Amino acid sequence: MGLHSRTRALMNQLHTWFRERPVSR
């Protein structure tokens, strides 16, 4: 099953993106 892997990768990318470009909330 490559669902967990995909979700984990997506979460990781999102975290990195947010860390690299933190949004002003």
C-alpha positions in Angstrom: 0.0 0.0 0.0 1.5 3.3 -1.0 -1.1 5.5 0.5 0.6 6.2 3.8 3.8 6.9 1.9 2.1 9.4 -0.3 0.3 11.1 2.6 3.6 11.3 4.6 5.4 12.8 1.6 2.6 15.3 1.1 2.7 16.3 4.8 6.5 16.5 4.7 6.4 18.8 1.6 3.7 20.9 3.1 5.7 21.3 6.3 8.8 22.2 4.4 6.9 24.7 2.2 5.4 26.3 5.3 8.7 26.4 7.0 10.4 27.9 3.9 7.6 30.4 3.4 5.7 31.0 6.7 2.4 32.7 6.1 1.3 35.8 8.1 -1.8 34.8 10.0 
